[in-house]
Each structure stands twice: as C-alpha cells, then as structure tokens.
Amino acid sequence: MDHAPLLSLSLSLNQHRWQSAKFTRGPEFAPVAKRLVAAKASYQEIKQIAGVPWFVIAVVHQREALQRWDCSIAQDDPSTKV
C-alpha cells in the first residue's frame, strides 16, 4: 500500500496548523525559558550521553522535576532515595 498520499496530506495539514497557530500564553514562560537556556551547557553534556537534543531534555527536566538537579528527571523522586 502506498502511504505517500496520506503522508503528504498530513504534512500539508500540519503546515497549515503551524501557520495559523497563535500564542495563548507568553510572558509567564520567559523566566523559565531563561533558566533553561542558562543551563544549556549542562543539558548539552547530557545530550552527548543520551543522544536527545538538549532543549528536549531541558523541557522534560522542567516538566518532571522543575529543573531540580537533585531529583529524577523521570518522576521528581529525590535522587538520594531508592
């Protein structure tokens, strides 16, 4: 089965979605973004090990552990506990 037409349609629809997207939030994310970018060097070190772009690691770290380096990036558990 040729999936090329379906892929082409999906790409076209997604392009339209991105072009028509509008920000619904803004200034409240600036401090978080600045903090994540300030830690870019640390995230780039992790990138070398994990093979995941640094900014993806940074966003996941923020979401799961509020950028706390003493907690697991996976679920906010303190790294000092089993």
C-alpha positions in Angstrom: 0.0 0.0 0.0 1.3 3.4 -0.9 1.2 5.7 2.1 2.7 8.7 0.2 -0.6 10.5 -0.4 -1.6 10.1 3.3 1.8 11.4 4.4 1.6 14.3 2.0 -1.9 15.2 3.3 -0.7 15.0 7.0 2.3 17.3 6.2 0.1 19.8 4.5 -2.4 19.8 7.3 0.3 20.2 9.9 1.9 23.0 8.0 -1.4 24.8 7.9 -1.8 24.3 11.7 1.6 25.8 12.4 1.0 28.7 10.1 -2.3 29.5 11.8 -1.2 28.8 15.4 -1.5 31.7 17.8 0.2 32.2 21.2 -2.2 32.0 24.0 0.4 32.5 26.7 3.6 34.3 26.8 5.4 36.4 29.4 4.9 33.9 32.2 7.2 31.5 30.4 10.1 33.9 29.9 11.7 33.3 33.3 11.5 29.5 32.8 13.0 29.8 29.3 15.8 32.0 30.6 16.6 29.5 33.3 16.6 26.5 30.9 18.9 28.4 28.4 21.2 29.4 31.3 21.7 25.6 32.0 22.3 24.8 28.3 25.8 23.6 28.8 24.7 21.1 31.4 21.9 19.8 29.1 24.4 19.6 26.2 26.6 17.3 28.3 23.5 15.0 28.9 22.8 15.2 25.2 26.2 13.6 24.4 25.2 10.6 26.5 21.5 10.4 25.7 21.6 11.4 22.1 18.5 13.6 22.7 18.5 17.3 21.7 19.4 19.5 24.7 16.2 21.5 24.6 14.1 18.4 24.7 16.0 17.3 27.8 15.6 20.8 29.3 11.8 20.9 28.8 11.3 17.4 30.2 13.5 18.3 33.1 11.4 21.4 33.8 8.1 19.5 33.5 9.0 16.5 35.5 11.4 17.9 38.2 11.0 21.7 38.0 14.7 21.8 36.9 15.8 20.4 40.2 19.2 18.6 39.7 18.7 16.6 42.9 15.6 14.8 41.5 15.0 12.2 38.9 14.1 13.7 35.5 11.6 10.8 35.2 9.3 11.4 38.1 10.6 14.1 40.5 11.8 11.5 43.1 14.8 12.7 45.2 18.0 11.1 43.9 19.0 10.4 47.5 16.2 7.8 47.9 15.7 4.4 46.5 
